[in-house]
Amino acid sequence: MGKIIAIANQKGGVGKTTTSVNLAASLGVLEKKVLLIDADPQANASSGVGIDVESVEIGTYQILEHSHTPKEAIIKCNAINVDIIPAHIDLVAIEIELVDKENREYMFKKALESIKDDYDYIIIDCAPSLGLLTLNALTAADSVIIPIQCEYFALEGLGKLLNTIKSIQKIHNPDLDIEGLLLTMFDSRLRLSNQVVEEVQKHFNDMVFDTIIQRNVKLSEAPSFGESIINYDATSKGAINYLHLAQEVIKKNSK
């Protein structure tokens, strides 16, 4: 049975999409069958693996409103062993449309039941908010990875997110685990980056991944070519970091 991992943080610009795309690609290279789900109306994960977002006719929106099945929405992308359910800007409307629906928090969970066994890992790239879309993703997920930027406001809002996760565990998804906190955009030359790493590791201990994602020019360039870092430059620091993260995730889930 596949493991569903949501990549979530209500703060924008912390590396959620970068992590979703590159963790999926790294798991694929390590011979795992992966489904990447773009649950962000900005659709950056879709364009980041070479999908023409404007041409998307069946995607996350359609599976959340149950007008199409996930199998109808799945597209093969340019990363090895990785499929994607893409997003389109129309996903913006889903928050409003779900408000009056019964069991609105379980739309993702219900939709993914039919394909969960087809993959080793299902990675959900969440929107930078704690709205209904993210709530749906966390209710469907087995675990959550929380990217934390190595910058001054890194821990701001983390408490709120952890409280939201506790509420979801209590009300909607008692089996939701925290897969780990992932430190991103680390620059070893900056004292502040090192301080954030120390602070997070001190407060959260084993919850923090050993892998730290370093600032890397190639990592920033890859999405503009519609490629994961593995496709774009497999020898770069960014690719090595994400391969280590994938190995850590696999090791953690093989226990």
N, C-alpha and C positions, 0 to 999 in steps of 0.2 A: 504493500500500500504506500502511495506517495505521501511525502510530508509537505504540508503547506506552510510556507514561511512568508509572513508579511514584513516588508521593510517600511518602517513607520517612524515619523517624527513630525509634529505639527509645525516645526520651524522649517522654513524654506532654505535652500542653499547649503544643506549639510551633507549632501552626497547620497541621497536616497536613490535617485535614478541611476547614478553612476554605479552604485553598489548593486542595484537590482540587475542591470544589464551585464555587468562584468562578473558578478557572482554566478549568474545563470550561465554565461559563456564559459567560465572556468570549470563549473560542475560538468558542463557538456564535454569539455576537452578531457576531463577525468572519467569519461565514459559513463556518465549518468544521463538519464533521459529527463529533460527539463522542459517545463512549460512556464513561460514568463507571461504574467498578466499585467497589462497596463491599466491601473485604476486611478489615473490622474488625467483630468481633462486636458492638461497641457500636452499630453501624448508624447512626451520626450523619450520615454522608453521605447515606444514604437519607432520613432524616427531614428533613434540610437542604434537600432538593429536593421536599418535599411528599409523600413516600411514607409511607403508614400501615404502619409496620414490623410490627405485629402481624398484618396481613393477608397478609404475604408468604408465598407457598407455594412458589415456585420462585425461588431466588436463588443467591448465590455458593456456598453449601454444596452445593447439588445439582449445580452444574457442576463443582465440584472432585471430587466423588465419581462424576462421569460418569453420574448417573441421569437427567439432562436435558441438552439442548444449550444453549449460550449463547443461541441464538435464542429458545428457549422461555422463558428467564429475563428477556429484555429488556423493559423497561417505558418508555413515553414519560413524561418528567417535565415539570415546569412551566418549564424553561429552554429557550430557543429553540435548536433544532438539537441538543439533548442527550437521549440515551437513558441509562437506568441499568440495571445488574444490581444489585439491592438485596441487603442482608444482613439476617439475622435472628439472634437470640441463639443459635440452634442451630449457628451457625458456630463457636462455642466448642469443639464436639466434634470438629471436623475435624482438629485437631492430633493428637489421640489416635488417630483412625481412620486417618490417613495413615501413621503410624509404621511399620506392618508392610507397607505397599504397596511394590511394586517401582517404581522410578523416581518415588518420591513427590515429588521436587522439581520434576517436570515436568508436574504435573496441570494447572496454569493454562496453561502453554505449549501443551499438547496441545489443551485446550478452546478456546483463543482462535484457533487456526489457521483455523477455519472462518469466522470473522467479521472477521478482521484487515483484509481488503480493503474492508469495508463502511464504514469510518470513516477520517477524516483523523487523528484522535487518539483513543487509548484511555487514559484516566486511571485509575490504580488507587490508591485510598486505602488505605494499609497500616495494620495494627494497630501500636500502640506497643510493639513487641517485635521481637526478631530470631529468632522461632520459625519453624515450618514454613510458616505462612501468608505471612509476609513473604519468606521464602526462595523460595517458589513465585512470588510477584509479581516478585521481582528476577530470577528465572531466565527468566520470560516477557517481561520488559521490554526495550525497546531502550535506555532511559536512565532515570535516577533524578534527581528533584529532592529536595534535602534542605533542609527548612525549619529555620532556626536562630533561636531567640528572642533578641532583643537584651537579654539579662539575664545576671547573674553566672555562672551555671552553663552558659552557652550552649555552650561548647566541650567541656564534660565529656561523654564518651561519643561525641563525633564521631570520635575516633581509632578507637574500637571499630567503629563503623559503617563507616568507610572500609576497615578491615581485612576486615570481612565482605564488603564489595563486591569487594575484591581477590580474596578466596577464591572468590566466586561467578564472577568473571571467569576465574579459573584453572581451576575444576572444572566449572561448569555453563553459563556464559554468557559466552564470550570477547568477544562483541559489546556487552556492557553498558557504556554510557557514563555519565558523570556529566553530566546536562543542566545542572546548576548548583546552587550553594548559595543559598538564598533567605533573606534577613534579614527576620524578621517581628516584629510587636509593637514597632515602633520608636517611641520617644517622644523627639522632638528636645529637649525641655526637660530630659531627664535626662543628666547627664554620662556615666553608666554606659552608656546606650544608644549614645552616640557613641563611647565607648571600644571597645565590642564591635564596632561597624561597622568602626572603624579596624583593630582586631586581625584580624578575619576577612579584610578586604580585603588587609591586609599579608601574611598567611600564604598566602592562596589565590588572590590576583590575579584572573586571567581566569575562574576557576571560579565567581566570585560574580556573580550577576545584578546588573545596574545598578539594576533596580527594587528598592525597599525598601518593604515593607508596613508602613504606619504604624498605630499604635493608633487605633482608630476605633469610636465607640459604635455606629454603624449596622451595622458589620461584626459586632459582638457580638449585636445585636438580630435580624438577619435570620434565623438558623436557628430561632428560636422561632416564626417565622411560616411556616416551611417554604419559605423562598425564598432564592435566591442574592442577593448584594448588588446584582447587576445588575437583578434584578426588584424588589428592595425599595427601593433608592434609587440610581438610576444616576448621580446627580450627586454622591454622597458621595465623600469622600477614598478610602475603601476600594475603591469601584467603579473609580475612576480608576487606583489602584495596580494592581489586577488586570487591567484592560484593557491597561495598559502592559506587564505581565508577559506577557500573551498575545501581544502584538505582538512582544515580545522572543523568545518561543519560536518564533513563526511565522518571524521573520526568520532566526533561527539555523538553522531546518530547511529554509529555502529556498535555502541556499547550495549 
